[in-house]
Amino acid sequence: MKQVIDTIELLSSARVDGETVAGALRAAGDCEVDVTRLEREGACTDFLSIVIRGADDSAPQLGIVGRLGGIGARPAVTGLVSDSDGAVVAISAAFKLMAMQRQGDMLPGTVRIRTHICPRAGTRPHHPVPMMRSPFPMREMMSHEVDPLMQAILSVDTTRGNRLVNRRGVALTPVARQGWLLRIPETMLDVMGWVSGELPMTLPLTTQDITPYENGLWHVNSLMQPAIVTGAPVVGVALTAQTTVPGCATGVTNAVDADVAMRFCIEVAKLYGQGALPFYDEAEWQALQSRYGSMAHLQTVGRTEGEGQ
C-alpha cells in the first residue's frame, strides 16, 4: 500500500514526466529504467521500460504492462484521471519488487514492466461513458509497451466504463494468445482469491476485444491490445466499479483496488518465474492448432471492405 500511495502522489503532479518517474525508480533500488519520448503534432508521451532482474537469468520472464491513454486530461480536467490505474499499478509493482530485493527477497525470474506517462491526453466518445484517447495510434503504442522478451504478460487497465462487471474490485480476463481466447488458469484464480480475500471476478471478452483498434470495431477498452503484437499469452487485469465511470473522471483512483492488482501481479511473477504458473496448457494449445488452425489473422486489421476472400 505504501508503494501505491507514493506512486499516486508521484503521478498526481501536472509537471510529472517520464524522467521524473525514472529518477524516483533509480533512487529506490536496483533496476534498469529507460525513457523514450514520443512527440508529434502536438501529442507527447514518455514510455517507461523498467527491468528488475531475477535470481535466475534462464527463468521465465513475466511482463507487466500498465495500459492507459493518459494519467491526466489537462487542461480539460484537473488531476489524476481514472485511466491512470494501469500506470499506478505497474510503477508501484516496480517500487515494491525493489523494496523486496532490498530486504533479501529476490524473485527467481526477471520482471519486465512497461507503461507510459502522459499528463495531457485527450478524450474520445465511447458508450456508455467517454474514454481517454491514446496519444498515438495503438499499434505504435504497443511497439513501445510490449517487450519482445516478455514470455507472458499481465496487462493492467482501468475498466470501469462498461456494464459487464458491476462490482468494484479487480477482474481477470481469459488468456489471449495469437487470436485465441483460452481458459484462465486455476492457479491464477486461486491467487486472485488469496490477494483480494474475495471470490475472483472475471471480465467477459468478445473476439473483437482482442483485435486491433485500427479496425474501427467496438472494443471494451484497450486492455487487451498488447495481444495484437506478441505471440506471448496475455491476461487482462481490469480495475472495475459497480457504476460506469468515465476514463477521464478525476477523484476515482482507489488505492485499495490498485494495491490488490499490484499484489496480484507480484504473486503471479513469483509463481511464473518458478515455472509453477503456466498461462496455458501446451497440449490443449497444440490440439487447438491441429484441429482448427491458426487464428493469428485476428492480430491484424483483416480484410477491408471490398477485398476478396
RADAKA-V845829 format. One record per residue. N is the residue number from 1. NEAR is the number of other ideal C-beta (glycine too) atoms within 10 Angstrom. D_CENTER is the distance of its C-alpha to the mean C-alpha in whole Angstrom. Layout:
BEGIN
n;near;d_center
N;NEAR;D_CENTER
N;NEAR;D_CENTER
END
This chain:
BEGIN
n;near;d_center
1;13;19
2;12;21
3;21;18
4;26;16
5;14;19
6;15;19
7;27;16
8;19;17
9;10;20
10;19;19
11;21;17
12;17;19
13;14;22
14;12;23
15;6;23
16;19;20
17;16;19
18;21;17
19;14;21
20;16;21
21;23;18
22;19;18
23;12;22
24;17;21
25;21;19
26;14;22
27;8;24
28;17;22
29;15;23
30;12;22
31;19;20
32;13;19
33;19;18
34;12;18
35;17;18
36;12;18
37;13;19
38;17;19
39;11;22
40;9;24
41;7;26
42;8;25
43;16;21
44;17;20
45;26;17
46;22;16
47;19;13
48;26;13
49;19;13
50;27;14
51;17;15
52;26;17
53;16;20
54;21;21
55;12;24
56;14;24
57;9;24
58;9;24
59;17;22
60;22;19
61;22;16
62;28;12
63;26;9
64;30;6
65;29;4
66;30;4
67;31;4
68;33;8
69;29;11
70;26;13
71;30;14
72;26;17
73;27;19
74;14;22
75;8;25
76;12;25
77;14;24
78;11;24
79;18;21
80;25;18
81;29;16
82;25;14
83;33;11
84;32;11
85;31;9
86;30;6
87;27;8
88;33;10
89;33;9
90;28;8
91;28;11
92;29;13
93;29;12
94;28;13
95;22;16
96;22;17
97;27;17
98;20;19
99;14;21
100;16;22
101;18;23
102;11;26
103;8;27
104;6;27
105;10;24
106;16;23
107;23;20
108;18;22
109;24;19
110;24;17
111;27;14
112;22;12
113;29;9
114;25;8
115;29;8
116;31;11
117;28;13
118;29;15
119;23;18
120;17;20
121;27;18
122;16;19
123;19;19
124;13;20
125;8;22
126;18;20
127;11;22
128;9;22
129;17;21
130;16;20
131;22;16
132;28;15
133;19;16
134;24;14
135;22;16
136;19;17
137;12;17
138;18;14
139;15;15
140;13;16
141;24;12
142;22;11
143;13;14
144;18;13
145;27;9
146;23;10
147;19;13
148;11;15
149;11;16
150;24;13
151;20;15
152;22;12
153;27;8
154;29;6
155;27;3
156;32;3
157;28;5
158;33;9
159;28;11
160;27;14
161;24;16
162;20;17
163;9;20
164;14;19
165;21;18
166;11;20
167;10;20
168;16;18
169;21;15
170;28;12
171;21;12
172;21;11
173;24;12
174;20;14
175;23;13
176;30;13
177;25;15
178;21;17
179;17;18
180;21;19
181;19;17
182;18;18
183;12;19
184;17;16
185;20;18
186;9;20
187;14;20
188;23;16
189;16;18
190;14;20
191;22;18
192;26;16
193;13;20
194;12;21
195;20;18
196;18;18
197;7;22
198;12;22
199;9;22
200;19;18
201;18;17
202;16;15
203;22;14
204;13;16
205;18;15
206;13;18
207;13;19
208;13;18
209;23;14
210;27;14
211;22;16
212;22;16
213;18;16
214;12;19
215;14;21
216;8;21
217;14;21
218;9;19
219;21;15
220;22;14
221;25;11
222;26;9
223;30;6
224;25;8
225;28;9
226;26;8
227;31;11
228;24;13
229;18;14
230;22;14
231;11;16
232;22;14
233;20;13
234;28;9
235;26;9
236;31;7
237;29;7
238;30;8
239;27;10
240;21;14
241;20;17
242;11;21
243;9;21
244;13;20
245;19;18
246;21;18
247;30;15
248;25;18
249;19;19
250;16;20
251;8;21
252;20;18
253;24;16
254;18;17
255;16;17
256;12;18
257;22;15
258;27;12
259;21;14
260;22;14
261;31;10
262;30;11
263;22;14
264;24;13
265;26;10
266;20;13
267;17;16
268;25;14
269;28;14
270;20;18
271;21;18
272;26;17
273;22;19
274;14;22
275;11;21
276;11;22
277;21;19
278;15;18
279;23;16
280;18;19
281;14;22
282;8;24
283;8;27
284;11;26
285;16;24
286;10;27
287;11;29
288;17;26
289;13;27
290;8;31
291;7;31
292;9;29
293;9;28
294;11;25
295;16;23
296;12;21
297;13;23
298;20;20
299;19;17
300;14;20
301;15;22
302;12;24
303;10;28
304;7;29
305;4;32
306;5;35
307;7;34
308;4;36
309;3;35
END
